[in-house]
Amino acid sequence: MKPRLISLAAFALALSGSPLWASDVEVRTFSINIDNQKVGELRITAMKAEDGGCTVSAERVVQIKQGDGWWRAVFSGVESWKNGRLHNLDACSVVDGNRRAVNASIRNEKVRILTNGQRSDAPLDVWTSNWWTPPEMPSPARAIMVLEPDTGRVISAQIERVGMDRLTILDKAQEFTHFRIHCENSRLDLWYGDDDHLVRSAGVENHKPVVLELMKVQR
């Protein structure tokens, strides 16, 4: 069975226009773990733009031993955000030899998505399944539409703010905000620091536990 590795092991890229960095550039490196084994890494670079928005790029490589060979998934993508909205996305993935390009931009009051040249549309407030930062939460729970940068699909989801959990991240124990995402009969738990930046995610895909663990932060 080939893990889909979309929402969890996908790059945690998405940023709203509200969070601020201690510096203009931040790099976070996560380990990708399936069945309690490290299978790859995710590196995210976030940079503030002069117009008040932000640009986030991600690189991810996953390798899983299968019989006499390896199943391999490689991803590279860039997203541009302003005022809490996705303005542009350019992503390319190669999964087990199959290549997919996903591009998105605002057109005629919608987000136009091209997946290997095939067009689809999403609402202007669409989020992405990278979960680098949570969307605005005017209430403890809300419905959102989510773009999967690996596939180009747009799915409906429900996000809720669960509360505060005490976790040890980078050898330091502290309180983190816990969110939960429900979509397509699956559940994803996410934890964020005071800066609203992702520090951990955990869920199940294809009946296997998949976890992102923060390994390093550079500013």
N, C-alpha and C positions, 0 to 999 in steps of 0.2 A: 504494500500500500504506500502511495506517495503522499506525504503530508502536504496539505494545501498551503500552509504557512502564509496566509494572507493577512489576517488582522493582528495576530500576535507577533509573529516574526517579521512582519512587515515593518519598515522603517517608521519610527515614531516621529513623524515630521511636523504635524500640523500645528500651526501657531496662530493665535489671535493677535490683534494689534495691541492688546492691553499689557501683557507682561513685559517687564523691563529686565535687561541683563546688567550684571555688575560691570561688564565691559561690552564692547560692540560685537565680539565674537565669542561663542561658546561651543566647545566640542565635547560630546558625551559618547562614551563607548559602552555598549551593552554586550553581555554574553547571551547567546541564544541556546536554550536548554530544552531538549525533548526527552521525556522519560528519564529525567534527572541526569542526562548526559549532555555535555556541551557539544553542539554541532556546528557552531558558527559564531560570528560577531556582527554587530550592527554599529556603525559609526555615523553620528549625526552632527552636522556643523550648522549652527544657527547664527545669522548675522543681521543686525539692525540695518535698515535702509535709511537714507537721508530724508525720505518723504514720510517717515514715521511708521512705515510697514516693516516687514521682515522677510528674509529669504532663508530657506532651510534646505540643505542638501543631505542626502543619505547614501551610504554604500553598505550593502549587506551581502555576505556570502554564507551559504549553508551547504554542508556536505554530510550525507548520511550513507553509511555502508549498506549495500544491498547485494547479497550473494557474493559474486566474484568482482563486482564493480561498485560504483558510487553513484548515488543520486545527488545532483548538484543544482542549486538555485542561486542565481546572482541577480542583484537588483542595484540600480542607480537611479536617483531621482532628485528633482529640484522643485520646490513649491515657493510661490510668492504670495504673501498675505498682506492685507491692509484693512484696517478698521474691522477686524474680525471676520473678513471674508477672503475666500480663495480667489485670487486674480489669475494666476497662471500655474500650470503643472506640466512638467516634462519628465516622463519616466520611461525606463527601458528595463525589461527583465528577460532573463533566459532561464527557463525552468526545464531541466532534463533535456536540453537541446532545443526547446521550443521558445522562439523569441516573440516578445510582445512589446509594442510601443503604445504608450498612453499619453495623450496631450489634452489639456483642458484650458479654456480661457473664457472670459465673459463675452457673450454675444447676444444682443437684443434682449437684455434683461434676464438672461439665463446663463448657466455655465455649459458651454458646448464641449462635449467630450469626443475625442477621436481615438478609437482603439484599433490599431492596425488599419487606419483609414475609415473604419465604420463609425458613423455618427450616432450619438445619443445626447440627451439633454438632462440637466439637473437644475434644481432651484438655486437661486443666488446664495442661500444660506447653507448650502451643502457643506458638510464637514468631510474629513478624510479619515480613513481607518488607521492612521498612524499615531494618533492620540498623544502627540508631543505635549500638548497642553489641552485642558478640557474646554469645551465651548462655554459660552456664557450660560449661567444657570439662574434665571429669574425665579425659579421654584426648585424644590428638592429633586424633581424629576421632570423630564421633558422628552418629547419625540423629536428625532432628528433624521435627516437623510444623510447617508454616508457613501462617499465615493471610495472604492477600493483601487488605489493606484496600480496595484499589480495586475488587475483584471479589467479595469475600466467599468466594472459594474457599479450601479447605484442601488443601495438597499435601505430599507427602513429599519430604524433601531430606536431603543429607549435607553436613555442614560439617567442614572440616579446618583445623588450624592449620599453615600452610605454613612459616613462619619469620619472620625479620626482613629487611626491605628498607630501603635508604637512599633516601629520596625528598626532593624539595624541595617543601615545602608552605608557602604564605604567605612565600615568599622565604627560607625557612630550611631547610637540609638537615639531616636527622636520621633516626634509625632508627624504623620503624613496624612493627607486627605485621601480618603478611599472613595473611588467611584466604581460603578458597575454598569456594564453595557449588556443589554439583551438584544440579540438579533438572530433571526433564522434558527431558532431553537438552540442557540448557543449563548454562553455567558462569558464575559471577559471582565476581570477585576484589574483596576488601575490605581496606582498610588502616585501622588504628586507632593512636591515640597512646597515651602512658602512662596517660592517664585513661580508656582504653577507649572513647573517642568517635570516631566515624567521621570520616576525613579525605579519603577517596577511594574510589570504586567504579568498576569497569570490567567490561564484558561485551558480549555480542552479543544483540540481540533483533530478530527478523524480518530476520536476516542483516545488520543494521546495528550498528556499534560505538556503544555508549552509555556515556558517562562522566560521573560527578559529580565536580566539582573544587571544593574548599573555597576560597571567596573572602574570607570575613571571619568573625571570631569576636568577639562582644561579651559582656562580663560585667558 
